[in-house]
Every structure is written in structure tokens, then in C-alpha cells.
Amino acid sequence: MIIITETIINRQIGYQMLNDETNENTLISYTSHNVNLDGQTYLIMYNKDMEIIPDAFNFLNFHLSDKSYNTRHKSALALKLLHSYEEIFGKMLQELDKNELRNLKLFIKGMSISGRELRLESDTIRSNATTNSYLGIYRQYLSYLGEENAWLSEKTSNSFYYNTPGEPSYSMESYKANEKTGKSGELKRYISVEEFKRIIKTIRSNYTLREELIVRLMYESGLRIGEVLGLAFEDLTVIEEKENIIPVGFIRNRYTDKPFQLAKTCLSINNKEQYKQREYITKGLGFQTFVVPSDLFDSIDIYINNSHNIAKEKYEANYNFDNRADSVTEEFDDEANYYIFINSYGRPLSQASWNKILRDILQKSNISIDKGSRKNNLNHKFRHGFAMFNVQYLKCSELELMNRMRHSSIDSITSYFNPTLQDQLQIKTEYVDSLYKEFEELHLGGNWY
């Protein structure tokens, strides 16, 4: 029998194959490394002999060149696992049948695979959601190679979402190979209105204007934390529309952005020449916009005037070197454009520092947090709260919510509606009350008693 055991090789996950009859021992190792060249970061995959894998290199660095570093890094993790599986079982992805594809999913999950001639033991456990994400990467990879696996690509029948009369219907497709992903327990995935009030009260008693501005941008405008931390002076402005002055914000990526400042859904910037491309100045591709409440807009201006003046005086070198942001509009030049949210030393506020602050704020506000797990991202609870407020209080349709969340499809916004049992009870009660109001004869009574 061949016994395959997960191990660490060159500080990355690999596998050891032991033939218990011949005592032959074989190492399966695929590693990925970052290489910086001419200001660009390349992801390079190697086999155990430190030979570059050309297809993986081209896929990660050219086919996915418009994706964020995090997306490319996740793709590299998925491909390392795929190449390991292909070498262990001696079959390419496009050749796998239905049962072999099932074994691939077990391999991704880290579940043991046993048979007459082979036993696989793994320590790393991956969720169904991660498994589905990796399968999606494999579909892209096969498409890039001009190949296909029929079992991996097979889709279920369409299911439809319908909006209010006059709005179009939208279909959602899913893949048969994908694993089911049930919703997690009762731990709430969004910040409610009452919780947000407590958070603001806590901040105003114990923190500064900076903390209030960040949570309000996430909760009131629906921004992701990376989008907030990446905001620069020129990203906030006012526009005139039908004689109204509307404060708006622009979300976009810059070459000067740190990894924690990136906008997930905007064009990735690998060099400054991209600022001149049509894609960069195309809404929905190079940038997105959001409406800023007037009082929040004014408060940000107050914060900039106070905090940035202090930083320029006390930490001039830090401020001018580390906090400068590329200017991509005609209104600003490189000398005047800086990132808005800074730390106490005049540098951009990092997500790691902010996460510690936010955890402390939530604890002081008596709001449950998911200790030791990243599954329920604390920052993203505010964006979920923005979505739930739009659904529960403003009665947004799916199409309206898609636009307000700045998503490109209805499919992707369904995960933002996460009512707790208490929410479901309230929804059901409101439904029954409205039903009784319209049809009073439905009330129990009369001859039943």
C-alpha cells in the first residue's frame, strides 16, 4: 500500500509518499514565491526540483493581471494543491471522471482518502466554501489552457429571482460539483441599528473622530475596510445634479496603495501607466462611486484639517514620504494628495492596527465577536449592516440593493441578507399583521371557540 502523508517542505505544505512494500519514499512538493521586478510583484510556482511551471506562471501573472494580489495568491494556493493531486494520482484535471473529481474535493478539504492500494492522511482542514472557491479557480485555469472537465463544468438547472413588476428577472446558475454551504449558527453577521448606536456612543466616550468616521463610512455608505483605508483627499468631492450639491466619494486603486488599502472590485494597478488607460477612468471597472451623507462629509473635512496639520508638524518625513498618494485627477497634484486616515505617526492607518481598535470598540459596546475565527469578519459586519438596513427599513428590491452594494450581479448580494431567528420572527409577525389588516376575516374567532 502507498501511504501519503501531509508534511511541511520548504515551509509550505507538501506530501510524502511511502510504499510500505518497497520502503520507497517520494516527496511531492509545489511551492510559490513572490519576486519583485521593476516595481511589479510576480507569483512564481516551482516543483520540487525548483523548476518554474510555465502555465501556472502565465495564468497567475498575466491572465489574472487585473486581479488583486490576494486573488492571485489564493489562486496560487489552489494550483499548488491541484498539481500535488495530479502528481499523486497520475491524472490531469481534465481527465478526471466523476468519482475522481469527488476524491479531488476530499483532497482539497483535507479529508482522508482510503482504498485498497492507497491511503491519504491530511492535517489541514478546508471548508466547503473554500473548496468551491478552489473549484472555481480550476475552471478558470482549464479555460485558460483551452481544456475542460465536463463533470467540473456541469451546471444545475437555472433558478430565478423575480423583482417588483416592471423590473427584469435574473437567473442564478450553480455547478453540480460544488459542495453545499449551509449558513453558520446564530452568531449575527451584521451590525443592527441598535448596536450601531451603542458603537457610536462608545467611540464618542473613549475614542476620536477618526474611529467614528471609519465605522460610519462602512455602515452608512457600505464601504469595505480596504476601500475606507485607501481613500485619499481627491476621492471626496461634490457634484451638482439638478441644482443640488451632492457629496460623493470615489473608490479606486493606486500604484502607491498598500495591500490593506486596495479596493476589491476595482482595476488592479501594477504600474502608473495604467492611469492613462480607458479602463481606469471607466465607472464600474476602474472606479466606483458612493454617496456621502453631508454631515459625514463635513466631519471628514474637520478630521483632515486637525489631524493632518498635526502630523505635518510633528512627523513631516513620515507624512510626506509614507502617506503620499498618487494623484489621478486634474484637481490635485502629487504634492497635495494624501491618504485620509493616518496613525499617530503620520503614516497610513493599517488594517492590523484598525482591527485591534475595532475589536476593543465592540467589546466595550457589549457586542459579540467571533473569537479566534476570521469566518465572520468584524469589519464586514458593518457592510452587512448597511445591506440589512436597506432591506429591512428601506425595503430595497434585489436590483436596488445590488446597485447600492456596488455589485455586478444579483447572485452575489444574496449572502448579505442574514436575518437572525429574532429577525425572522419580526418579519413573520409584520407579514401576518399586514395580512390581517387586509383580510380581517382571517382572524381566529367565531364558532371555533
Beta strands, then each sheet from edge to edge (+ up, - down):
strand 1: 2-9
strand 2: 12-19
strand 3: 25-28
strand 4: 31-37
strand 5: 40-46
strand 6: 113-114
strand 7: 118-121
strand 8: 159-161
strand 9: 170-172
strand 10: 236-241
strand 11: 244-252
strand 12: 287-291
sheet 1: 3+ 2- 1+ 7+ 6-
sheet 2: 4+ 5-
sheet 3: 8+ 9-
sheet 4: 10+ 11- 12+
end
